[in-house]
Amino acid sequence: MFRKSLDVIFNFQYMFSKMCTRCRIVKSFDQFSKASKTRDGLQYTCKPCHTIENRVSRAKVIERKIEEALVQY
């Protein structure tokens, strides 16, 4: 009986949360941005991880543009 009640509590906790695929931490739905093409309607990565990915991506683009500009001159 005790085990069954723990399972109900455990499952209830995961009904309103999701694991980020980048940091592997279970977070509530409000920590994920919307994504209409995914099954649950939320992005795969949480907002903080998504911000980090965007900053890294932008830095790579800027680096590449600087290298291209140096090669042209």
Secondary structure, DSSP 8 states (H G I E B T S, - for coil): -HHHHHHHHHHHHHHTEEE-TTT--EEEGGGS-B-TTSSSSB-SS-HHHHHHHHHHHHHHHHHHHHHHHHHH-
